[in-house]
Amino acid sequence: MAQLVSSILPKEGYHPVSTTKVTLDRPELLADSKCSLYLYLRLPPLVFVDPYELAHHESFYTFRHWGPSNLELPVSAVQQNNSHLLLDVTLSSNSHEINVTLPLHLRYGDLSKRSPSGHHTAELAWPTGFLKCPLSSSSAIRSLPSGLPHLPSEISSLFDAASALFIPISHSGPTAADLVRVPTGAPGDLAYVEFGTAFTVLVAFCYLLRASWLAARGVRRASMDKTD
Amino acid sequence: MKSAGLHHRLPSFHTILLLSAAIRVALILYSEWHDAHSVVKYTDVDYRVFSDAARFLLSPGPGDTNRAQGPLARLLAGPNAPLGLNLTLGDPYTRETYRYTPLLALLLAPNAWLHPSFGKYLFAACDIFNGILIYRLLVSDILPGIARKDTKSPGKDKKGVEEGGRAREHEALATLYSAIHLLNPLVFSISTRGSSESVLALFVLLTLYAALRARWDAAAFMLGLSTHWKIYPLIYGVACLGVIGGGGAATKRPATWRAYLGTWVNWRTVRFGALSAGTFGLLGVGCYLIWGYPFLYESYLYHIHRLDHRHNFSPYFYLTYLTYPAADAPTHDVVPLTLWSRLVHSPLVSFGPQMGLALGMGLVFGRRKQDLVFAWFTQTVVFVIFNKVCTSQYFLWYLLLLPLLLPRLETTRRRALAYLGVWIGTQALWLSEAYKLEFLGRNVFFGLWVRGLVYVLGDAWVLGGIMGDYVP
């Protein structure tokens, strides 16, 4: 019935975009079917979405989010649980292909998980996609394999497996996951950073202290000239 | 700067104003088109934060969520509300990362019901008004006050002609200096991207405007408002003390330490301090009564303990990242802190130099009204240089005052170009490396930190040079 393929671009940097292309074999089946398209993503702690940013994509999809969602912390400072994202994708009529663009963001990496190359890597599984169609759908739809995919309990509890048809969307391609990686600080830098920062601050402070003293002499002299 | 005949070679101030306004309107219109067609947005993330906060403030709910949490808000929304008001306000702090006064969200309320770009037009309008204030200050206070060493006293019949000519030259110079603000790409790009710095800049300039006219009650009120908006303008109050205590005029050297101290602590300065603190307090209490602890925490308390680990100009970012407390600290620490580490991380190293210099400069330079701009400028620059976080918006805090200071600087063209080159060069050096980290994912943390050190030293050198070029 449908296949999906997903990719992450750019591969480097802190702001990758996940693009999922869902290809429908027979889009005419869905034309009057009142089916809904859902994509579920499991996000490792290194990856997060900005729900306020996603709200601006509402013409393409609505979403629900579970799990750690802090927008600012490094990965070592958040709970090491996956977060979950469920997208309800707007289906346009008779469209053969649906592209879903999801902006992602990466946290600063965990120093303890730094690889020899100086990066923290995490696996981002491709979305799990499925169609939810009413039981009154056409016989062509009713004849398709049906069953709610394996989802975390907080998400599967949103769907009543007996009250609708759940048509899974298969992954197309040899792999079903992408790798995301971020550069990570080196613990061995700490001694240099501590000394260098303190020394530089001290040098700048002493330089400006002296400059202030000289300037103050000028200001004081000018104010005395006016009163003499 | 030599000004003879300048008014013949420059466009009028009105022309500069029109051009500045046109640039800003064009950029705001462009930003709407760009954001609709590009993944990388022109609009700053902060603008989205402000807009969302304004929307939350105007639309409380659903249910018991997103409601103002102050005692007064609960009273007005409850069944026992006086006059049966039943007024419900939302909570701008529902918006994660909104860490500003709720008055900013109120100011941007029209974003929700009028037009999403209303805030940008407001910030751009503040830019323009700031330029007008800078021009007025230059024409009426700063330029006339500068003693000209080469001025000869004209004869009686030539006096009127001389004064008329000087006024035109002042207007031309004021136009040139205010154009430095109005046509500064950093200024108009930041406001048209939706950063709210121009609003605080307006409050700061109004404070200065009142201070230079010795209207100290008005200055105290504006200083209180500025400090409510962001805490750092507090340092300007310190510079005002000596001017107020000395009557705003040149002072004889105090005979004793007690007399010297008396120039800072007397009934005039106490009145100024009380009015300023009172304004700050009233605004704070009012906001607390409506929005409660979230206002207090997000606007002020958060900033006391904030840890900015993401890269920014300040070299402290890398130190913070390498020692960021983990969620499960006892088992997750990679680098335990030694005594030396604790000392380096202590406020002694970070806060001490920053506030020591900022406040000290205020006390030492803030003795005469004509030195107030110099005092505020130097205080702001050291505050930014030594701050534990620094982004491009922070530069606007002192760039605002630069056009007002320039008439009092005597420097060679070579030195001026050197200052500009170092100031821009250190930023460019840092930005080129930051791009590699943020967008190319290259591991350049150490190099980026080193460039942060270069930024600190470079800007310190520039400030030292400017201080040496100042003619009191």
Interface residues (C-beta under 8 A of the other chain):
Chain A: P10 K11 E12 G13 Y14 H15 V17 Y52 E53 H56 S69 N70 L71 E72 P74 S76 A77 V78 Q79 Q80 T101 P103 Y108 L111 S112 S117 G118 H119 R181 V182 P183 T184 G185 A186 P187 D189 L190 Y192 V193 E194 F195 G196 T197 A198 T200 V201 L202 V203 A204 F205 Y207 L208 L209 R210 A211 S212 L214 A215 A216 G218 V219 R220 R221 A222 S223 M224 K226 T227
Chain B: V39 R48 V49 D52 R95 E96 T97 A250 T251 K252 R253 H309 R310 P315 Y316 Y318 L319 Y321 L322 T323 Y324 P325 A326 A327 D328 H332 V334 V335 W340 S341 V344 V349 S350 P353 G356 L357 G360 M361 V364 F365 R367 R368 D371 F374 T378 V382 I385 F386 L437 E438 F439 L440 G441 R442 N443 V444 F445 F446 W449 V450 L453 V456 L457 A460 W461 L463 G464 M467 G468 Y470 P472
